Amino acid sequence: MICCLYEYALPLACYRTGSIYFATARAICCCYEAICCHLLPLLLLSFPMGNGDPRGERRRGAKSAPLKNPRGDPRPRDSRGRGWGRVDTLHYLCRIYSSVYRMQKSSESIPHSNEVGKYADVNWDELGFSLTPTDYMYMAQSKEGLNFAQGTLTPFRNIELSPCSTVLQYGQGLFEGLKAYRTADDRILLFRPEENALRMKKGADRMCMQAPSVEQFVDAVKQTVLANKRWIPPPGKGALYLRPMLMGSSSHLGVQAATEYIFLVFASPVGSYHKGEATLNLLVENKFHRAIPSGTGDIKAVVNYSPTVKPLAQAKAKGFSDVLFLDSVTGKYIEEVSACNIFMLKGNVISTPATNGNILSGITRKSIIELAKNSGYKAEERAIPVDDVFDADEVFCTGTGVVVTPVSSITYQDKRYEYKTGKDTVSQQLRAALTGIQTGSIEDKKGWTVEIRS
């Protein structure tokens, strides 16, 4: 009874009331657990009490032959036929309590990370787009084709996978990316998380994978954000990037779908994707291709990104920001940059390559198309010949990482084409409209944001 009071009632009451003594309460629980589950059993085991003897001591000269368990006697017996005594029972119960104590619970019992301060010890002005490990991650599992079990929050750590897991052997994996923003009035907002959940379900169907429900996906993201709240940058300094992942975890030597899956969400505070670059200078790649027809180019499969690593590295070695890929059939139409969508503006028309099965239907892309139409521009999705881009007034890229970033130049076959950039450009107007909604500085009339309340 006391155990339950200290472990559950006291911390939960403090947590629910927002008490500043929550951390102290948990410290008391940890000390109590250490005494009950480790020190007390060791002390009791030092007493000369016999196992199974109701008087607590063994009769002198008694033989140690196995005793038969009398019919109707429910007490467990050890390998020598002896019944359990008080020490065994107490030690066993303490071990059970210790195991239960260590089980990871839902976000309701995971302490908010801002118990130790509103912000983590991070130089927010130096944030780039790289991993900064945070406190907790979310993990759930699915086995034998069943729905995912309820997930748990665990400390951020490495995970175990079989060398023969399908994600390692055959690339049976998907990921998503979205951000949580801290507003000027200290609210926490997600941007269209249900769209990421639906896209993961679409990708899972293509890859023959079990996917979490939209509700579980969004809830997992919310739990991860709350558990890592102190890692959300101050307003205007960046965002907390969420990386939901889905992977085949069962072992198969032949090519086939996994029977077990892991759904995982981790977080990292991030700044600009192209740190130090206000604009991008792109190189058109006509040797390597990102996707092929009827492949996986329109989903966020892990296998889509490794083919871009070599051409991207070669382009950066030449001083370019990123690579613009052409279609793999004719080599005449633009498709995507390595990790973002591309738009061009000519007059009053904003164009972007149509999602023909090769191109990822970006959530930022979808939002910009709608915002452009609302601003009076004609927005179209079509096949765009590479020559059309060279005649554009503006070119810009969109994505969760890059948000909306203008392109200052594109180089193709050693010829460089330059575009308008600056404060008065259409791309910057669209960026301001988008980020205003994301960060809560502009009223969200579209219902795109989801507020996370603790």
For each residue, the residues with C-beta under 8 A, 3 or more apart:
1: 4 5
2: 5 6
3: 6 7 32 36 97
4: 1 7 8 9
5: 1 2 8 9 10
6: 2 3 9 10 28 29 32
7: 3 4 10 11 29 32 33 101
8: 4 5 11 12
9: 4 5 6 12 13
10: 5 6 7 13 14 25 28 29
11: 7 8 14 15 22 25 26 29 109
12: 8 9 15 16 109
13: 9 10 16 17 19
14: 10 11 17 19 21 22 25
15: 11 12 18 19 22 108 109 111
16: 12 13
17: 13 14
18: 15
19: 13 14 15 22 25
20:
21: 14 24 25
22: 11 14 15 19 25 26 111 115
23: 26 27 111 115 116
24: 21 27 28
25: 10 11 14 19 21 22 28 29
26: 11 22 23 29 30 111
27: 23 24 30 31
28: 6 10 24 25 31 32
29: 6 7 10 11 25 26 32 33
30: 26 27 33 34
31: 27 28 34 35
32: 3 6 7 28 29 35 36
33: 7 29 30 36 37 97 98 101
34: 30 31 37 38 39
35: 31 32 38 39 40
36: 3 32 33 39 40 94 97
37: 33 34 40 41 94 95 97 98 101
38: 34 35 41 42 98
39: 34 35 36 42 43
40: 35 36 37 43 44 90 94
41: 37 38 44 45 87 90 91 94
42: 38 39 45 46
43: 39 40 46 47
44: 40 41 47 87 90 91
45: 41 42 87 91
46: 42 43
47: 43 44 87
48: 57
49: 56 57 85 86 87
50: 53 55 56 57 58 85
51: 78 82 83 84 85 87 88
52: 67 77 82 83 84 85
53: 50 56 57 58 59 85
54:
55: 50
56: 49 50 53 85 86
57: 48 49 50 53
58: 50 53 62
59: 53 62
60:
61:
62: 58 59
63:
64: 80
65: 81
66: 80 81
67: 52 77 81 82 83
68: 81
69: 73 75 77 81
70: 73
71:
72:
73: 69 70 83
74:
75: 69 83 84
76: 83 84
77: 52 67 69 81 82 83 84
78: 51 81 82 84 88
79:
80: 64 66
81: 65 66 67 68 69 77 78
82: 51 52 67 77 78
83: 51 52 67 73 75 76 77
84: 51 52 75 76 77 78 88 89 92
85: 49 50 51 52 53 56 88 89
86: 49 56 89 90
87: 41 44 45 47 49 51 90 91
88: 51 78 84 85 91 92
89: 84 85 86 92 93
90: 40 41 44 86 87 93 94
91: 41 44 45 87 88 94 95
92: 84 88 89 95 96
93: 89 90 96 97
94: 36 37 40 41 90 91 97 98
95: 37 91 92 98 99
96: 92 93 99 100
97: 3 33 36 37 93 94 100 101
98: 33 37 38 94 95 101 102
99: 95 96 102 103
100: 96 97 103
101: 7 33 37 97 98
102: 98 99
103: 99 100 152
104: 110 152 153 154
105: 108 109 110 152 153
106: 109 110 150 152 153 223
107: 110 153 222 223 226 227
108: 15 105
109: 11 12 15 105 106
110: 104 105 106 107 136 153 223 226 227
111: 15 22 23 26 115
112: 115 226 227 229 230 454
113: 116 120 134 135 136 227 228 229 230 231
114: 117 118 119 229 230
115: 22 23 111 112
116: 23 113 230
117: 114 120 230
118: 114 230
119: 114 122 124 230 234
120: 113 117 134 230 231 269
121:
122: 119 127 132 231 233 269
123: 126 127
124: 119 127 233 234 237 238 269 271
125: 237
126: 123 271
127: 122 123 124 132 233 237 238 269 270 271 272
128: 270 271 272 275
129: 241 270 271 272 273 274 275 401
130: 268 270
131: 268
132: 122 127 231 268 269 270
133: 156 268
134: 113 120 137 156 228 231 240 266 267 268 269
135: 113 155 156 227 228 230 231
136: 110 113 153 154 155 156 224 227 228
137: 134 153 154 155 156 157 224 264 265 266 267
138: 151 152 153 154 220 221 223 224 227 264 265 266
139: 151 152 154 159 262 263 264 265
140: 148 149 150 151 152 212 216 220 262 263 264
141: 148 149 249 260 261 262 263
142: 145 146 147 148 149 210 260 261 263
143: 146 259 260
144: 259 260
145: 142 210 259
146: 142 143 210
147: 142 210 213
148: 140 141 142 151 210 212 213 216 261 263
149: 140 141 142
150: 106 140
151: 138 139 140 148 216 220 223 263
152: 103 104 105 106 138 139 140
153: 104 105 106 107 110 136 137 138 223 224 227
154: 104 136 137 138 139 157
155: 135 136 137
156: 133 134 135 136 137 266
157: 137 154
158:
159: 139 262 264
160:
161: 165 167 168 247 249
162: 165 168 249 250 251
163: 168
164: 168 169 251 252 253
165: 161 162 168 169 247 248 249 250 251 258
166: 169 170 172 247 248 249 250 252 256 257 258
167: 161 170 171 172 173 247 248 249 258 302
168: 161 162 163 164 165
169: 164 165 166 252 253
170: 166 167 248 255
171: 167 301 302 303
172: 166 167 207 208 209 247 248 257 258
173: 167 207 245 246 247 248 301 302 303
174: 200 203 204 207 209 245 246 247 299 300 301 302
175: 243 244 245 246 300 302
176: 196 197 199 200 242 243 244 245 300
177: 196 241 242 243 300 400 401
178: 190 191 192 193 196 221 241 242 244 363 400
179: 190 191 239 240 241 242 270 400 438
180: 188 189 190 221 225 232 239 240 242 267 452
181: 188 189 191 232 235 239 240 438 439 440
182: 186 187 188 232 233 234 235
183: 186 187 188 189 235 439 440 441
184: 235 439 440 441
185: 440
186: 182 183
187: 182 183 440 451
188: 180 181 182 183 225 229 232 451 452
189: 180 181 183 438 439 440 449 450 451 452
190: 178 179 180 193 221 222 225 449 450 451 452
191: 178 179 181 363 437 438 448 449 450
192: 178 195 196 363 367 448 449 450
193: 178 190 196 197 217 218 221 450
194: 197 198 214 217 218
195: 192 198 199 363 366
196: 176 177 178 192 193 199 200 217 221 244 363
197: 176 193 194 200 201 212 213 214 217 218
198: 194 195 201 202 214
199: 176 195 196 202 203 299 300 361 363
200: 174 176 196 197 203 204 211 212 217 244 246 300
201: 197 198 204 205 211 214
202: 198 199 205 206 299
203: 174 199 200 206 207 209 211 246 296 299 300 301
204: 174 200 201 207 208 209 210 211 246
205: 201 202 208 209 211
206: 202 203 296 299 301
207: 172 173 174 203 204 257 296 299 301
208: 172 204 205 257
209: 172 174 203 204 205 246 248 257 258 261
210: 142 145 146 147 148 204 261
211: 200 201 203 204 205 246
212: 140 148 197 200 216 217 220 246 263
213: 147 148 197 216 217
214: 194 197 198 201 217 218
215: 218 219
216: 140 148 151 212 213 219 220 263
217: 193 194 196 197 200 212 213 214 220 221 244 263
218: 193 194 197 214 215 221 222 450
219: 215 216 222 223
220: 138 140 151 212 216 217 223 224 244 263 265
221: 138 178 180 190 193 196 217 218 224 225 242 244 265
222: 107 190 218 219 225 226 450 452
223: 106 107 110 138 151 153 219 220 226 227 265
224: 136 137 138 153 220 221 227 228 242 265 266 267
225: 180 188 190 221 222 228 229 232 240 242 267 452
226: 107 110 112 222 223 229 452 454
227: 107 110 112 113 135 136 138 153 223 224
228: 113 134 135 136 224 225 231 232 240 267
229: 112 113 114 188 225 226 232 454
230: 112 113 114 116 117 118 119 120 135
231: 113 120 122 132 134 135 228 240 267 268 269
232: 180 181 182 188 225 228 229 239 240 269
233: 122 124 127 182 237 238 239 240 269 271
234: 119 124 182 237
235: 181 182 183 184 439
236: 439
237: 124 125 127 233 234 271
238: 124 127 233 269 270 271 272
239: 179 180 181 232 233 269 270
240: 134 179 180 181 225 228 231 232 233 267 268 269 270
241: 129 177 178 179 267 268 269 270 400 401
242: 176 177 178 179 180 221 224 225 265 266 267
243: 175 176 177 265 266 267 268
244: 175 176 178 196 200 217 220 221 263 264 265
245: 173 174 175 176 262 263 264 265 266
246: 173 174 175 200 203 204 209 211 212 261 262 263 264
247: 161 165 166 167 172 173 174 261 262 264
248: 165 166 167 170 172 173 209 257 258 260 261
249: 141 161 162 165 166 167 258 260 261 262
250: 162 165 166 258 259 260
251: 162 164 165
252: 164 166 169 255 256 258
253: 164 169
254:
255: 170 252
256: 166 252
257: 166 172 207 208 209 248
258: 165 166 167 172 209 248 249 250 252 261
259: 143 144 145 250
260: 141 142 143 144 248 249 250
261: 141 142 148 209 210 246 247 248 249 258
262: 139 140 141 159 245 246 247 249
263: 139 140 141 142 148 151 212 216 217 220 244 245 246
264: 137 138 139 140 159 244 245 246 247
265: 137 138 139 220 221 223 224 242 243 244 245
266: 134 137 138 156 224 242 243 245
267: 134 137 180 224 225 228 231 240 241 242 243
268: 130 131 132 133 134 231 240 241 243
269: 120 122 124 127 132 134 231 232 233 238 239 240 241
270: 127 128 129 130 132 179 238 239 240 241 273 401
271: 124 126 127 128 129 233 237 238 275
272: 127 128 129 238 275 276 277
273: 129 270 399 401 402 403 405
274: 129 277 280 321 322 402 405
275: 128 129 271 272
276: 272
277: 272 274 280 321
278: 406 421
279: 405 406 407 408 421
280: 274 277 321 322 397 405 406 407 408
281: 319 320 321 407 408 409 410 411
282: 320 321 322 323 324 337 407 409 410 411
283: 315 318 320 322 323 324 410 411 412
284: 323 324 326 334 386 410 411 412 413
285: 288 289 311 315 323 324 325 326
286: 326 331 412 413
287: 311
288: 285 307 308 310 311 325
289: 285 292 307 325 326 327 328
290: 297 304 307 308 325 335 336 338 358
291: 295 296 297 298 304 325 328 335 336 358 359
292: 289 295 297 328 358
293: 328 329 356 357 358
294: 357
295: 291 292 357 358
296: 203 206 207 291 299 301 303 304
297: 290 291 292 304 335 357 358 359 360
298: 291 355 357 358 359 360 361
299: 174 199 202 203 206 207 296 304 360
300: 174 175 176 177 199 200 203 304 360
301: 171 173 174 203 206 207 296 304
302: 167 171 173 174 175 305 306
303: 171 173 296 306 307
304: 290 291 296 297 299 300 301 307 308 360
305: 302 308 309 338 339
306: 302 303 309
307: 288 289 290 303 304 310
308: 288 290 304 305 311 312 323 325 338 339
309: 305 306 312 313
310: 288 307 313 314
311: 285 287 288 308 314 315 323 325 338
312: 308 309 315 316 322 323 338
313: 309 310 316 317
314: 310 311 317 318
315: 283 285 311 312 318 320 321 322 323
316: 312 313 319 320 321
317: 313 314
318: 283 314 315
319: 281 316
320: 281 282 283 315 316 323 411
321: 274 277 280 281 282 315 316
322: 274 280 282 283 312 315 337 338 339 340 397
323: 282 283 284 285 308 311 312 315 320 337 338
324: 282 283 284 285 334 336 337 342 410
325: 285 288 289 290 291 308 311 334 335 336 337 338
326: 284 285 286 289 331 332 333 334 335 386
327: 289 330 331 332 333 334 335 358
328: 289 291 292 293 331 358
329: 293
330: 327 333
331: 286 326 327 328
332: 326 327 385 386
333: 326 327 330 353 383 384 385 386
334: 284 324 325 326 327 342 353 384 385 386 389
335: 290 291 297 325 326 327 353 358 359
336: 290 291 324 325 340 341 342 353 359 360
337: 282 322 323 324 325 340 341 342 397
338: 290 305 308 311 312 322 323 325
339: 305 308 322 399 401 402
340: 322 336 337 362 397 398 399 401 402 405
341: 336 337 352 353 359 360 362 364 365 397 398 399
342: 324 334 336 337 352 353 395 396 397 398 407
343: 350 351 352 365 368 395 396 397 398 427
344: 350 351 352 384 388 389 392 394 395
345: 349 350 351 377 392 393 394 395 396 426 427
346: 349 351 388 391 392 393
347: 393
348: 376 377 378
349: 345 346 377 378 379 380
350: 343 344 345 369 372 377 378 379 380 426
351: 343 344 345 346 379 380 381 382 384 388
352: 341 342 343 344 365 369 379 380 381 384
353: 333 334 335 336 341 342 356 359 381 382 383 384
354: 359 381 382 383
355: 298 359 360 361 381
356: 293 353 359 383
357: 293 294 295 297 298
358: 290 291 292 293 295 297 298 327 328 335
359: 291 297 298 335 336 341 353 354 355 356
360: 297 298 299 300 304 336 341 355
361: 199 298 355 365 366
362: 340 341 365 366 398 399 400
363: 178 191 192 195 196 199 366 367 400
364: 341 367 368 398 399 400 403 404 434
365: 341 343 352 361 362 368 369 398 399
366: 195 361 362 363 369 370
367: 192 363 364 370 371 434 448
368: 343 364 365 371 372 398 404 430 434
369: 350 352 365 366 372 373 379 381
370: 366 367 373 374 446
371: 367 368 374 375 430 433 434
372: 350 368 369 375 377 379 430
373: 369 370 376 377 378 379
374: 370 371
375: 371 372 429 430 433
376: 348 373
377: 345 348 349 350 372 373 426
378: 348 349 350 373
379: 349 350 351 352 369 372 373
380: 349 350 351 352
381: 351 352 353 354 355 369
382: 351 353 354
383: 333 353 354 356
384: 333 334 344 351 352 353 388 389
385: 332 333 334 388 389
386: 284 326 332 333 334 389 390 412
387: 390 391
388: 344 346 351 384 385 391 392
389: 334 344 384 385 386 392 395 410 417
390: 386 387 410 412 417
391: 346 387 388
392: 344 345 346 388 389 395 419
393: 345 346 347 419 420
394: 344 345 406 407 419 420 421 425 426 427
395: 342 343 344 345 389 392 406 407 410 419
396: 342 343 345 404 405 406 407 427 430
397: 280 322 337 340 341 342 343 402 404 405 407
398: 340 341 342 343 362 364 365 368 402 403 404 405
399: 273 339 340 341 362 364 365 402 403
400: 177 178 179 241 362 363 364 403
401: 129 177 241 270 273 339 340
402: 273 274 339 340 397 398 399 405
403: 273 364 398 399 400 431 434 435
404: 364 368 396 397 398 427 428 430 431 434 435
405: 273 274 279 280 340 396 397 398 402 427 431
406: 278 279 280 394 395 396 419 421 425 427 428
407: 279 280 281 282 342 394 395 396 397 410 419 421
408: 279 280 281 418 419 421
409: 281 282 416 417 418 419
410: 281 282 283 284 324 389 390 395 407 416 417 419
411: 281 282 283 284 320 414 415 416 417
412: 283 284 286 386 390 415 417
413: 284 286
414: 411
415: 411 412
416: 409 410 411
417: 389 390 409 410 411 412
418: 408 409
419: 392 393 394 395 406 407 408 409 410
420: 393 394 425
421: 278 279 394 406 407 408 425 427
422: 425 428
423: 428
424: 428
425: 394 406 420 421 422 428 429
426: 345 350 377 394 429 430
427: 343 345 394 396 404 405 406 421 430 431
428: 404 406 422 423 424 425 431 432
429: 375 425 426 432 433
430: 368 371 372 375 396 404 426 427 433 434
431: 403 404 405 427 428 434 435
432: 428 429 435 436
433: 371 375 429 430 436 437 442
434: 364 367 368 371 403 404 430 431 437 438
435: 403 404 431 432 438 439 441
436: 432 433 439 441 442
437: 191 433 434 440 442 444 446 448 449
438: 179 181 189 191 434 435 449
439: 181 183 184 189 235 236 435 436
440: 181 183 184 185 187 189 437 444 449
441: 183 184 435 436
442: 433 436 437
443:
444: 437 440 447 448 449
445:
446: 370 437
447: 444
448: 191 192 367 437 444
449: 189 190 191 192 437 438 440 444
450: 189 190 191 192 193 218 222
451: 187 188 189 190
452: 180 188 189 190 222 225 226
453:
454: 112 226 229
